[in-house]
Amino acid sequence: MKINISPKSHIRGSITVPGDKSISHRAVMLSSIADGITYIDGFLMGADCLSTIACFKELGVSIDVSGDRVCVQGVGMHGLKPPTHPLDVGNSGTTIRLLSGILAAQHFSTTLTGDASILSRPMMRVVEPLRQMGAEINSPDGGIHAPLIIHGKPLHGINYAMPVASAQVKSAILLAGLYADSPTTITEPYPSRDHTELMLKAMDVRILADELDFESPRSTTIWPAQALHCAHINVPGDISSAAFIITAAMLCPESHITIQDVGINPTRTGILDAYKDMGADITISNRRLWNMEEVADISVATSRLHGITISGGIIPRLIDEIPILAVAASLAEGTTVIKDAQELRVKESDRIAAISHMLRNFGAEVDTTDDSIIIKGKSRLKGCHTNPKGDHRIAMAAAIAALLADGNTSIEGAECVEVSFPGFFELLNSLGY
């Protein structure tokens, strides 16, 4: 699908954004192995999260969907059934990695596969620690890439130091740790998002993490569990989705927008911190808790931004927002340097290369290294033709750049935004003139 976008003179309104993608995945996974019925409200009906639902249905879990409410009839920690064919995770890295941790301890064998992007993404970062726990996981290339063939085995607890902060890897180990014969401790070089830990606590699992210090390592210990107890889960709006609208409002003249009910988990708010450091006019109000997750309303007005250097512990807190942050940097005064971002190389695409290619199409000045993006800000972008090649966050970043550019822009393959933000283009059309 090709989308044509024209510039907007301003962005105004009060809106909500779709449910948090990370929390939606975890809500289905944990409620499937919990005892009893769990209701999930505000679930993200995006392609990736629907892949998670489909996989657990294949594993014998009864899941009903009505609007953005999902009802999961949990089968308990040991109630999953062998699937009759390989489980297809589609384009979802979260699904294949977290599900590997659960399946490693089951009493049956399973094959996990996915689309071309999934088959090219690195899996050894999950396979290696799970093997240390006693898991038997194979693939045609020895576990480097999917498809993964997982033979369920008894697991034991480990102490594991992660070379790179990754919530997906950490979560896979934690989920396997539920089934282990002794506690499991994971240490990250910097804290990554902790939705799995918070949801496990809400389901009465014994889990303990160090205090948050975003510039220091963080250890988390989980003890083996006998059962997970069901909970009513409200999914807040996804701050990764909100970031696109925030950026549009910051950079369009005479703009002001409020986004209600957004998750502001401190492990996810790096984008707000970075934007404030760049000079953004952002206000957070109406703070409260939903299922141990911090939620608030975010208001933003037109702002004059300047370049900054971003590195270290903030990177895991805004890793998914770097594509849209790069668009903001291209229109800021001065140079913005984003360092320590090598994890972008193994996302849905090589996002360092994809960001550079997209911004250059719009006329921005961009340089890259193995782990960095250097963006020289300028006053205007120019409309162009661009193709995100299936990466939903690159497509949405391009759409926001198009709102701010001179002339019209066409985006090929724009349907990929449905992975994380159903209705994205319709929302953009409703917001301004």
RAZIMO-V714192 format. One record per pair of residues at least 12 apart in sequence whose ideal C-beta (glycine too) atoms are under 8 Angstrom apart, sorted by the first residue. I is the first residue (numbers start at 0). J is the second residue. D is the distance in whole Angstrom. If there is no record, write none. Layout:
[[I | J | D] [I | J | D]]
This chain:
[[0 | 412 | 7] [0 | 413 | 5] [0 | 414 | 4] [1 | 409 | 6] [1 | 410 | 7] [1 | 411 | 5] [1 | 412 | 8] [1 | 413 | 7] [2 | 398 | 7] [2 | 409 | 7] [2 | 410 | 5] [2 | 413 | 4] [2 | 424 | 6] [3 | 407 | 6] [3 | 408 | 7] [3 | 409 | 5] [4 | 398 | 6] [4 | 401 | 4] [4 | 402 | 7] [4 | 407 | 7] [4 | 408 | 5] [4 | 409 | 8] [4 | 410 | 7] [4 | 427 | 8] [5 | 401 | 8] [5 | 407 | 5] [5 | 408 | 8] [6 | 382 | 8] [6 | 401 | 7] [6 | 402 | 6] [6 | 403 | 7] [6 | 404 | 6] [6 | 405 | 7] [6 | 406 | 8] [7 | 247 | 8] [7 | 251 | 6] [7 | 402 | 5] [7 | 430 | 8] [7 | 431 | 4] [7 | 432 | 6] [8 | 251 | 7] [8 | 252 | 6] [8 | 253 | 8] [8 | 431 | 7] [8 | 432 | 6] [9 | 251 | 5] [9 | 252 | 6] [9 | 253 | 5] [9 | 254 | 5] [9 | 301 | 8] [9 | 431 | 5] [9 | 432 | 7] [10 | 244 | 8] [10 | 247 | 5] [10 | 248 | 5] [10 | 251 | 5] [10 | 254 | 4] [10 | 255 | 8] [10 | 256 | 6] [10 | 402 | 8] [10 | 430 | 5] [10 | 431 | 4] [11 | 254 | 6] [11 | 255 | 6] [11 | 256 | 6] [11 | 430 | 7] [11 | 431 | 6] [12 | 256 | 6] [12 | 257 | 8] [12 | 429 | 7] [12 | 430 | 5] [13 | 256 | 7] [13 | 257 | 5] [13 | 258 | 8] [13 | 259 | 7] [14 | 244 | 7] [14 | 256 | 7] [14 | 257 | 7] [14 | 258 | 6] [14 | 259 | 7] [14 | 426 | 7] [14 | 430 | 7] [15 | 236 | 6] [15 | 258 | 7] [15 | 259 | 5] [15 | 260 | 6] [16 | 236 | 4] [16 | 237 | 6] [16 | 240 | 4] [16 | 241 | 5] [16 | 244 | 7] [16 | 258 | 6] [16 | 261 | 7] [16 | 420 | 7] [16 | 426 | 8] [17 | 43 | 5] [17 | 44 | 7] [17 | 45 | 7] [17 | 236 | 7] [17 | 237 | 6] [17 | 240 | 6] [17 | 419 | 8] [17 | 420 | 6] [17 | 421 | 6] [17 | 422 | 7] [18 | 41 | 4] [18 | 42 | 5] [18 | 43 | 4] [18 | 67 | 7] [18 | 234 | 4] [18 | 235 | 7] [18 | 236 | 7] [18 | 237 | 6] [19 | 43 | 7] [19 | 194 | 8] [19 | 234 | 5] [19 | 235 | 6] [19 | 236 | 7] [19 | 237 | 4] [19 | 238 | 7] [19 | 239 | 8] [19 | 262 | 5] [20 | 43 | 5] [20 | 45 | 6] [20 | 47 | 7] [20 | 48 | 6] [20 | 93 | 8] [20 | 237 | 6] [20 | 239 | 7] [20 | 240 | 8] [20 | 419 | 5] [21 | 93 | 7] [21 | 166 | 7] [21 | 192 | 6] [21 | 194 | 5] [21 | 237 | 8] [22 | 194 | 5] [22 | 198 | 7] [22 | 232 | 8] [22 | 234 | 5] [22 | 235 | 7] [22 | 262 | 7] [22 | 292 | 7] [23 | 39 | 7] [23 | 42 | 5] [23 | 43 | 4] [23 | 45 | 8] [23 | 48 | 4] [23 | 51 | 8] [23 | 234 | 6] [24 | 47 | 7] [24 | 48 | 6] [24 | 51 | 5] [24 | 91 | 8] [24 | 93 | 5] [24 | 94 | 7] [24 | 97 | 7] [25 | 97 | 7] [25 | 170 | 7] [25 | 194 | 6] [25 | 195 | 6] [25 | 198 | 5] [26 | 39 | 5] [26 | 42 | 7] [26 | 69 | 8] [26 | 71 | 8] [26 | 198 | 7] [26 | 232 | 5] [26 | 234 | 7] [27 | 39 | 7] [27 | 42 | 8] [27 | 48 | 7] [27 | 51 | 5] [27 | 52 | 6] [27 | 55 | 6] [27 | 62 | 7] [27 | 69 | 7] [27 | 71 | 6] [28 | 51 | 7] [28 | 55 | 7] [28 | 97 | 6] [28 | 98 | 7] [28 | 101 | 7] [28 | 174 | 7] [29 | 198 | 6] [29 | 199 | 7] [29 | 202 | 6] [29 | 227 | 6] [30 | 71 | 4] [30 | 73 | 6] [30 | 229 | 6] [30 | 230 | 8] [30 | 232 | 7] [31 | 55 | 5] [31 | 58 | 7] [31 | 60 | 4] [31 | 62 | 8] [31 | 71 | 6] [31 | 73 | 6] [31 | 74 | 7] [31 | 79 | 8] [32 | 73 | 6] [32 | 74 | 7] [32 | 75 | 7] [32 | 76 | 5] [32 | 78 | 8] [32 | 79 | 7] [32 | 101 | 7] [32 | 177 | 8] [32 | 227 | 6] [33 | 71 | 8] [33 | 73 | 4] [33 | 75 | 7] [33 | 202 | 6] [33 | 226 | 7] [33 | 227 | 4] [33 | 228 | 6] [33 | 229 | 5] [33 | 230 | 8] [34 | 73 | 6] [34 | 75 | 5] [34 | 226 | 5] [34 | 227 | 7] [34 | 228 | 6] [34 | 229 | 6] [35 | 73 | 6] [35 | 228 | 7] [35 | 229 | 4] [36 | 70 | 6] [36 | 71 | 7] [36 | 72 | 5] [36 | 73 | 7] [36 | 229 | 6] [37 | 70 | 7] [37 | 71 | 5] [37 | 73 | 6] [37 | 229 | 4] [37 | 230 | 6] [37 | 231 | 7] [37 | 232 | 6] [38 | 68 | 6] [38 | 69 | 7] [38 | 70 | 6] [38 | 231 | 5] [38 | 232 | 7] [39 | 68 | 7] [39 | 69 | 4] [39 | 70 | 8] [39 | 71 | 7] [39 | 232 | 5] [39 | 234 | 6] [40 | 67 | 7] [40 | 68 | 5] [40 | 231 | 8] [40 | 232 | 7] [40 | 233 | 5] [40 | 234 | 7] [41 | 67 | 6] [41 | 233 | 6] [41 | 234 | 4] [41 | 235 | 7] [41 | 236 | 8] [41 | 260 | 8] [42 | 64 | 8] [42 | 67 | 5] [42 | 68 | 7] [42 | 69 | 5] [42 | 234 | 6] [43 | 67 | 8] [43 | 234 | 7] [43 | 237 | 7] [43 | 419 | 7] [43 | 421 | 8] [44 | 64 | 8] [44 | 67 | 6] [44 | 421 | 6] [45 | 417 | 6] [45 | 418 | 5] [45 | 419 | 5] [45 | 420 | 7] [45 | 421 | 6] [46 | 89 | 6] [46 | 90 | 7] [46 | 91 | 8] [46 | 417 | 5] [46 | 418 | 5] [47 | 89 | 7] [47 | 90 | 6] [47 | 91 | 4] [47 | 93 | 7] [47 | 94 | 7] [47 | 418 | 5] [47 | 419 | 7] [48 | 91 | 8] [50 | 87 | 7] [50 | 88 | 5] [50 | 89 | 4] [50 | 90 | 7] [50 | 91 | 5] [50 | 94 | 5] [51 | 88 | 8] [51 | 91 | 7] [51 | 93 | 7] [51 | 94 | 5] [51 | 98 | 8] [52 | 64 | 7] [52 | 69 | 7] [53 | 87 | 7] [54 | 86 | 5] [54 | 87 | 8] [54 | 88 | 6] [54 | 94 | 6] [54 | 98 | 6] [55 | 71 | 8] [57 | 82 | 4] [57 | 83 | 7] [57 | 84 | 8] [57 | 86 | 6] [58 | 79 | 4] [58 | 80 | 6] [58 | 82 | 6] [58 | 86 | 8] [59 | 74 | 6] [59 | 78 | 7] [59 | 79 | 6] [59 | 80 | 3] [60 | 72 | 7] [60 | 73 | 7] [60 | 74 | 6] [60 | 79 | 7] [73 | 227 | 7] [73 | 229 | 6] [75 | 226 | 7] [76 | 177 | 7] [76 | 178 | 7] [76 | 224 | 7] [76 | 225 | 8] [76 | 226 | 6] [76 | 227 | 7] [77 | 105 | 8] [77 | 106 | 7] [79 | 101 | 8] [79 | 105 | 6] [79 | 107 | 8] [80 | 107 | 8] [81 | 107 | 4] [81 | 108 | 7] [81 | 109 | 7] [82 | 109 | 6] [85 | 109 | 8] [85 | 110 | 4] [85 | 111 | 7] [85 | 112 | 5] [85 | 146 | 7] [86 | 98 | 7] [86 | 109 | 6] [86 | 110 | 7] [86 | 111 | 5] [86 | 112 | 7] [87 | 112 | 6] [87 | 113 | 6] [88 | 111 | 6] [88 | 112 | 7] [88 | 113 | 4] [88 | 117 | 6] [89 | 113 | 6] [89 | 114 | 6] [89 | 117 | 7] [90 | 113 | 7] [90 | 114 | 5] [90 | 116 | 6] [90 | 117 | 6] [90 | 347 | 7] [90 | 389 | 7] [90 | 418 | 6] [91 | 113 | 7] [91 | 117 | 7] [92 | 117 | 7] [92 | 120 | 6] [92 | 167 | 6] [92 | 346 | 8] [92 | 347 | 7] [93 | 167 | 6] [94 | 113 | 8] [95 | 111 | 5] [95 | 113 | 6] [95 | 117 | 6] [95 | 122 | 7] [95 | 145 | 6] [95 | 147 | 7] [96 | 122 | 8] [96 | 125 | 5] [96 | 167 | 4] [96 | 168 | 7] [96 | 170 | 7] [96 | 171 | 5] [97 | 167 | 7] [97 | 170 | 5] [97 | 171 | 5] [97 | 174 | 6] [97 | 195 | 8] [98 | 111 | 6] [99 | 111 | 7] [99 | 122 | 8] [99 | 125 | 5] [99 | 126 | 8] [99 | 129 | 6] [99 | 136 | 7] [99 | 147 | 6] [99 | 149 | 6] [99 | 171 | 5] [100 | 125 | 8] [100 | 129 | 7] [100 | 170 | 7] [100 | 171 | 4] [100 | 172 | 6] [100 | 173 | 7] [100 | 174 | 4] [100 | 175 | 4] [101 | 174 | 5] [101 | 175 | 7] [102 | 149 | 5] [102 | 151 | 7] [103 | 129 | 5] [103 | 132 | 7] [103 | 134 | 4] [103 | 135 | 8] [103 | 136 | 7] [103 | 149 | 6] [103 | 151 | 7] [103 | 152 | 7] [103 | 154 | 6] [103 | 175 | 5] [103 | 178 | 8] [104 | 134 | 8] [104 | 151 | 6] [104 | 152 | 7] [104 | 153 | 7] [104 | 154 | 5] [104 | 175 | 6] [104 | 177 | 8] [104 | 178 | 3] [104 | 179 | 8] [105 | 151 | 4] [106 | 151 | 5] [107 | 151 | 6] [108 | 148 | 7] [108 | 149 | 7] [108 | 150 | 5] [108 | 151 | 7] [109 | 148 | 8] [109 | 149 | 5] [109 | 151 | 8] [110 | 146 | 6] [110 | 147 | 7] [110 | 148 | 5] [110 | 149 | 7] [111 | 145 | 6] [111 | 146 | 6] [111 | 147 | 5] [111 | 149 | 7] [112 | 145 | 6] [112 | 146 | 4] [112 | 147 | 8] [113 | 145 | 6] [113 | 146 | 8] [116 | 347 | 6] [116 | 348 | 7] [116 | 389 | 7] [117 | 145 | 6] [118 | 144 | 6] [118 | 145 | 5] [118 | 146 | 7] [119 | 144 | 7] [120 | 144 | 7] [120 | 145 | 8] [120 | 345 | 6] [121 | 143 | 7] [121 | 144 | 7] [121 | 345 | 5] [122 | 138 | 7] [122 | 142 | 6] [122 | 143 | 6] [122 | 144 | 6] [122 | 145 | 6] [122 | 147 | 6] [123 | 142 | 6] [123 | 143 | 5] [124 | 162 | 8] [124 | 163 | 7] [124 | 165 | 7] [124 | 168 | 5] [125 | 167 | 7] [125 | 168 | 6] [125 | 171 | 5] [126 | 138 | 8] [126 | 142 | 4] [126 | 147 | 7] [127 | 142 | 8] [128 | 157 | 7] [128 | 159 | 5] [128 | 161 | 8] [128 | 168 | 7] [128 | 171 | 8] [128 | 172 | 5] [129 | 171 | 7] [129 | 172 | 7] [129 | 175 | 6] [130 | 142 | 8] [131 | 157 | 5] [131 | 159 | 7] [132 | 154 | 5] [132 | 155 | 6] [132 | 156 | 7] [132 | 157 | 5] [132 | 172 | 8] [132 | 175 | 6] [132 | 176 | 8] [132 | 179 | 6] [132 | 183 | 7] [133 | 152 | 5] [133 | 153 | 6] [133 | 154 | 5] [133 | 155 | 5] [134 | 149 | 7] [134 | 152 | 6] [134 | 154 | 6] [134 | 175 | 7] [135 | 149 | 7] [135 | 150 | 4] [135 | 151 | 8] [135 | 152 | 5] [136 | 148 | 7] [136 | 149 | 5] [136 | 150 | 8] [137 | 150 | 8] [153 | 180 | 7] [154 | 175 | 6] [154 | 176 | 8] [154 | 178 | 5] [154 | 179 | 4] [154 | 180 | 7] [155 | 179 | 5] [155 | 180 | 5] [155 | 181 | 6] [156 | 176 | 6] [156 | 179 | 4] [156 | 180 | 7] [156 | 181 | 4] [156 | 182 | 5] [156 | 183 | 4] [156 | 184 | 8] [156 | 223 | 7] [157 | 172 | 8] [157 | 179 | 8] [157 | 183 | 6] [157 | 184 | 8] [158 | 183 | 8] [158 | 184 | 5] [158 | 186 | 8] [159 | 172 | 6] [159 | 183 | 7] [159 | 184 | 7] [159 | 185 | 5] [159 | 186 | 7] [160 | 186 | 5] [161 | 185 | 6] [161 | 186 | 7] [161 | 187 | 5] [161 | 188 | 7] [162 | 188 | 8] [163 | 188 | 7] [163 | 341 | 8] [163 | 342 | 6] [164 | 187 | 5] [164 | 188 | 6] [164 | 189 | 5] [164 | 190 | 7] [164 | 191 | 4] [164 | 314 | 8] [164 | 315 | 4] [165 | 187 | 8] [165 | 191 | 6] [165 | 315 | 8] [165 | 342 | 7] [166 | 191 | 4] [166 | 192 | 4] [166 | 193 | 8] [166 | 194 | 7] [166 | 195 | 7] [166 | 266 | 8] [166 | 315 | 8] [169 | 185 | 5] [169 | 187 | 6] [169 | 191 | 6] [169 | 195 | 7] [169 | 219 | 7] [170 | 195 | 4] [172 | 185 | 5] [173 | 185 | 7] [173 | 195 | 6] [173 | 196 | 7] [173 | 199 | 7] [173 | 206 | 7] [173 | 219 | 7] [173 | 221 | 5] [174 | 195 | 7] [176 | 221 | 4] [176 | 222 | 8] [176 | 223 | 7] [177 | 199 | 8] [177 | 204 | 7] [177 | 221 | 7] [177 | 223 | 7] [177 | 224 | 5] [177 | 227 | 8] [178 | 223 | 7] [179 | 223 | 5] [180 | 223 | 7] [181 | 223 | 7] [182 | 220 | 5] [182 | 221 | 7] [182 | 222 | 5] [182 | 223 | 7] [183 | 220 | 7] [183 | 221 | 5] [184 | 218 | 6] [184 | 219 | 7] [184 | 220 | 4] [185 | 218 | 7] [185 | 219 | 5] [185 | 220 | 8] [186 | 216 | 5] [186 | 217 | 7] [186 | 218 | 4] [186 | 219 | 8] [187 | 216 | 6] [187 | 217 | 5] [187 | 218 | 8] [187 | 219 | 8] [188 | 216 | 6] [189 | 213 | 6] [189 | 214 | 7] [189 | 215 | 8] [189 | 216 | 7] [189 | 217 | 7] [189 | 311 | 7] [189 | 312 | 4] [189 | 314 | 7] [189 | 315 | 5] [190 | 211 | 6] [190 | 212 | 8] [190 | 213 | 6] [190 | 217 | 4] [190 | 266 | 6] [190 | 312 | 7] [190 | 315 | 7] [190 | 316 | 8] [191 | 266 | 7] [191 | 315 | 4] [192 | 264 | 7] [192 | 266 | 4] [192 | 267 | 6] [192 | 315 | 7] [192 | 316 | 8] [193 | 208 | 7] [193 | 219 | 8] [193 | 264 | 7] [193 | 266 | 5] [194 | 264 | 7] [194 | 292 | 7] [196 | 208 | 6] [196 | 219 | 6] [197 | 264 | 8] [197 | 290 | 7] [197 | 291 | 4] [197 | 292 | 6] [198 | 232 | 8] [198 | 290 | 7] [198 | 291 | 8] [199 | 221 | 7] [199 | 227 | 8] [200 | 291 | 6] [201 | 230 | 5] [201 | 232 | 8] [201 | 290 | 5] [201 | 291 | 5] [202 | 227 | 4] [202 | 228 | 5] [202 | 229 | 7] [202 | 230 | 6] [203 | 227 | 7] [203 | 228 | 5] [204 | 221 | 7] [204 | 222 | 8] [204 | 224 | 5] [204 | 227 | 6] [205 | 221 | 7] [205 | 222 | 4] [205 | 224 | 7] [206 | 219 | 7] [206 | 220 | 7] [206 | 221 | 5] [206 | 222 | 7] [207 | 219 | 7] [207 | 220 | 5] [208 | 220 | 8] [211 | 265 | 6] [211 | 266 | 7] [213 | 312 | 4] [213 | 313 | 7] [213 | 316 | 7] [214 | 311 | 6] [214 | 312 | 4] [215 | 312 | 8] [230 | 290 | 7] [231 | 290 | 8] [232 | 290 | 5] [233 | 289 | 4] [233 | 290 | 6] [235 | 260 | 6] [235 | 261 | 6] [235 | 262 | 4] [235 | 289 | 6] [235 | 292 | 6] [235 | 294 | 5] [236 | 258 | 7] [236 | 259 | 7] [236 | 260 | 5] [236 | 261 | 4] [236 | 262 | 6] [237 | 261 | 8] [237 | 262 | 7] [237 | 419 | 7] [237 | 420 | 8] [238 | 261 | 6] [238 | 262 | 6] [238 | 263 | 7] [238 | 264 | 8] [238 | 267 | 5] [238 | 268 | 7] [238 | 270 | 7] [238 | 271 | 8] [238 | 320 | 8] [239 | 267 | 8] [239 | 270 | 8] [239 | 319 | 5] [239 | 320 | 6] [239 | 392 | 8] [239 | 419 | 7] [240 | 419 | 6] [240 | 420 | 5] [240 | 423 | 8] [241 | 258 | 5] [241 | 261 | 5] [241 | 297 | 6] [242 | 270 | 5] [242 | 320 | 5] [242 | 323 | 5] [242 | 324 | 8] [243 | 323 | 5] [243 | 395 | 5] [243 | 396 | 7] [243 | 398 | 8] [243 | 399 | 5] [243 | 420 | 8] [243 | 423 | 8] [244 | 256 | 6] [244 | 258 | 6] [244 | 426 | 8] [244 | 430 | 7] [245 | 258 | 7] [245 | 270 | 8] [245 | 274 | 7] [245 | 279 | 8] [245 | 281 | 7] [245 | 297 | 7] [245 | 299 | 5] [246 | 274 | 8] [246 | 323 | 5] [246 | 324 | 8] [246 | 326 | 6] [246 | 327 | 5] [246 | 399 | 5] [247 | 399 | 5] [247 | 402 | 6] [247 | 403 | 7] [247 | 427 | 8] [247 | 430 | 8] [248 | 299 | 5] [248 | 300 | 7] [248 | 301 | 7] [249 | 274 | 7] [249 | 279 | 5] [249 | 280 | 7] [249 | 299 | 6] [249 | 300 | 8] [249 | 301 | 7] [249 | 302 | 5] [249 | 304 | 7] [249 | 327 | 7] [250 | 301 | 7] [250 | 302 | 8] [250 | 304 | 8] [250 | 327 | 7] [250 | 330 | 5] [250 | 403 | 5] [251 | 301 | 7] [251 | 402 | 7] [251 | 403 | 7] [251 | 431 | 7] [252 | 301 | 6] [253 | 301 | 6] [254 | 300 | 7] [254 | 301 | 5] [254 | 431 | 7] [255 | 298 | 7] [255 | 299 | 7] [255 | 300 | 5] [255 | 301 | 7] [256 | 298 | 7] [256 | 299 | 6] [256 | 430 | 7] [257 | 296 | 6] [257 | 297 | 7] [257 | 298 | 4] [258 | 296 | 7] [258 | 297 | 5] [258 | 298 | 8] [258 | 299 | 8] [259 | 285 | 8] [259 | 296 | 5] [260 | 294 | 6] [260 | 296 | 7] [261 | 294 | 7] [261 | 295 | 6] [261 | 296 | 7] [261 | 297 | 5] [262 | 292 | 6] [262 | 293 | 7] [262 | 294 | 6] [263 | 283 | 7] [263 | 286 | 7] [263 | 293 | 5] [263 | 294 | 7] [263 | 295 | 5] [263 | 297 | 8] [264 | 292 | 6] [264 | 293 | 6] [265 | 293 | 7] [265 | 316 | 8] [266 | 315 | 8] [266 | 316 | 6] [267 | 316 | 6] [268 | 316 | 7] [269 | 313 | 5] [269 | 314 | 7] [269 | 315 | 8] [269 | 316 | 3] [269 | 317 | 3] [269 | 320 | 7] [270 | 316 | 8] [270 | 317 | 4] [270 | 320 | 4] [270 | 323 | 8] [270 | 324 | 6] [271 | 283 | 7] [271 | 297 | 8] [272 | 313 | 7] [272 | 316 | 8] [273 | 307 | 7] [273 | 309 | 6] [273 | 313 | 7] [273 | 317 | 6] [273 | 324 | 6] [274 | 302 | 8] [274 | 304 | 8] [274 | 324 | 8] [274 | 327 | 7] [276 | 307 | 5] [277 | 302 | 8] [277 | 304 | 4] [277 | 305 | 6] [277 | 306 | 7] [277 | 307 | 6] [277 | 327 | 7] [277 | 328 | 8] [277 | 331 | 6] [277 | 335 | 8] [278 | 302 | 6] [278 | 303 | 6] [278 | 304 | 5] [278 | 305 | 6] [279 | 299 | 7] [279 | 302 | 5] [279 | 304 | 6] [280 | 299 | 6] [280 | 300 | 4] [280 | 301 | 7] [280 | 302 | 5] [281 | 297 | 7] [281 | 298 | 7] [281 | 299 | 5] [281 | 302 | 8] [282 | 297 | 7] [282 | 298 | 5] [282 | 299 | 8] [283 | 295 | 5] [283 | 296 | 7] [283 | 297 | 6] [283 | 298 | 8] [284 | 296 | 5] [284 | 298 | 7] [303 | 332 | 7] [304 | 327 | 6] [304 | 328 | 8] [304 | 330 | 7] [304 | 331 | 4] [304 | 332 | 7] [304 | 376 | 8] [305 | 331 | 6] [305 | 332 | 5] [305 | 333 | 5] [305 | 376 | 8] [306 | 328 | 6] [306 | 331 | 5] [306 | 332 | 7] [306 | 333 | 4] [306 | 334 | 5] [306 | 335 | 4] [306 | 336 | 8] [306 | 374 | 8] [306 | 376 | 6] [307 | 335 | 6] [307 | 336 | 8] [308 | 335 | 7] [308 | 336 | 4] [308 | 338 | 7] [309 | 324 | 8] [309 | 335 | 7] [309 | 336 | 7] [309 | 337 | 5] [309 | 338 | 7] [310 | 336 | 8] [310 | 337 | 8] [310 | 338 | 4] [310 | 339 | 5] [311 | 338 | 8] [311 | 339 | 6] [314 | 337 | 8] [314 | 338 | 8] [314 | 339 | 5] [314 | 340 | 6] [314 | 342 | 7] [315 | 342 | 8] [318 | 340 | 7] [318 | 342 | 6] [318 | 343 | 7] [319 | 392 | 6] [321 | 337 | 6] [321 | 340 | 6] [321 | 343 | 6] [321 | 350 | 7] [321 | 354 | 7] [321 | 372 | 8] [322 | 350 | 6] [322 | 353 | 8] [322 | 354 | 5] [322 | 357 | 8] [322 | 392 | 5] [322 | 393 | 5] [322 | 395 | 8] [322 | 396 | 4] [323 | 392 | 7] [323 | 395 | 7] [323 | 396 | 5] [323 | 399 | 6] [324 | 337 | 7] [325 | 337 | 7] [325 | 354 | 5] [325 | 358 | 6] [325 | 365 | 8] [325 | 372 | 6] [325 | 374 | 6] [325 | 396 | 7] [326 | 358 | 7] [326 | 396 | 5] [326 | 399 | 6] [326 | 400 | 5] [326 | 403 | 8] [328 | 374 | 4] [328 | 376 | 6] [329 | 358 | 6] [329 | 361 | 7] [329 | 363 | 4] [329 | 365 | 8] [329 | 374 | 5] [329 | 376 | 6] [329 | 377 | 7] [329 | 380 | 6] [329 | 400 | 7] [330 | 376 | 6] [330 | 377 | 7] [330 | 378 | 7] [330 | 379 | 8] [330 | 380 | 7] [330 | 403 | 6] [331 | 376 | 4] [332 | 376 | 6] [333 | 375 | 8] [333 | 376 | 6] [334 | 373 | 7] [334 | 374 | 7] [334 | 375 | 5] [334 | 376 | 7] [335 | 373 | 8] [335 | 374 | 5] [335 | 376 | 7] [336 | 371 | 7] [336 | 372 | 8] [336 | 373 | 5] [336 | 374 | 8] [337 | 371 | 6] [337 | 372 | 5] [337 | 373 | 8] [337 | 374 | 8] [338 | 370 | 6] [338 | 371 | 5] [339 | 370 | 6] [339 | 371 | 8] [340 | 370 | 6] [340 | 371 | 7] [340 | 372 | 7] [341 | 369 | 6] [341 | 370 | 4] [344 | 369 | 8] [344 | 370 | 8] [346 | 390 | 7] [346 | 392 | 8] [347 | 389 | 7] [347 | 390 | 5] [347 | 391 | 7] [347 | 392 | 7] [348 | 387 | 8] [348 | 388 | 6] [348 | 389 | 7] [348 | 390 | 4] [348 | 393 | 7] [350 | 390 | 7] [350 | 392 | 7] [350 | 393 | 7] [351 | 367 | 5] [351 | 370 | 8] [351 | 371 | 8] [351 | 372 | 6] [352 | 367 | 7] [353 | 387 | 7] [353 | 388 | 7] [353 | 390 | 6] [353 | 393 | 5] [354 | 372 | 6] [354 | 393 | 7] [354 | 396 | 7] [355 | 367 | 5] [355 | 372 | 7] [357 | 385 | 6] [357 | 387 | 7] [357 | 393 | 6] [357 | 396 | 7] [357 | 397 | 5] [357 | 400 | 7] [358 | 374 | 7] [358 | 400 | 7] [360 | 383 | 4] [360 | 384 | 7] [360 | 385 | 5] [361 | 380 | 4] [361 | 381 | 6] [361 | 382 | 8] [361 | 383 | 6] [361 | 385 | 8] [361 | 397 | 8] [361 | 400 | 5] [361 | 404 | 6] [361 | 408 | 8] [362 | 377 | 8] [362 | 379 | 8] [362 | 380 | 6] [362 | 381 | 4] [362 | 383 | 7] [363 | 375 | 8] [363 | 377 | 7] [363 | 380 | 6] [364 | 377 | 7] [379 | 404 | 7] [379 | 405 | 6] [380 | 400 | 6] [380 | 403 | 6] [380 | 404 | 4] [380 | 405 | 7] [381 | 404 | 6] [381 | 405 | 5] [381 | 406 | 6] [382 | 401 | 6] [382 | 404 | 5] [382 | 405 | 6] [382 | 406 | 3] [382 | 407 | 5] [382 | 408 | 4] [383 | 404 | 7] [383 | 408 | 6] [384 | 408 | 7] [384 | 409 | 5] [384 | 411 | 7] [385 | 397 | 5] [385 | 408 | 7] [385 | 409 | 8] [385 | 410 | 6] [385 | 411 | 7] [386 | 410 | 7] [386 | 411 | 4] [386 | 412 | 6] [387 | 410 | 7] [387 | 411 | 8] [387 | 412 | 6] [387 | 413 | 8] [387 | 415 | 6] [388 | 412 | 7] [389 | 412 | 6] [389 | 415 | 5] [390 | 415 | 7] [391 | 415 | 5] [391 | 416 | 5] [391 | 417 | 8] [391 | 418 | 4] [391 | 419 | 5] [391 | 420 | 7] [392 | 419 | 7] [394 | 410 | 6] [394 | 412 | 7] [394 | 413 | 6] [394 | 415 | 5] [394 | 416 | 5] [395 | 416 | 6] [395 | 420 | 6] [395 | 423 | 6] [397 | 410 | 5] [398 | 410 | 6] [398 | 413 | 8] [398 | 416 | 8] [398 | 423 | 7] [398 | 424 | 7] [398 | 427 | 6] [402 | 427 | 7] [402 | 431 | 8]]
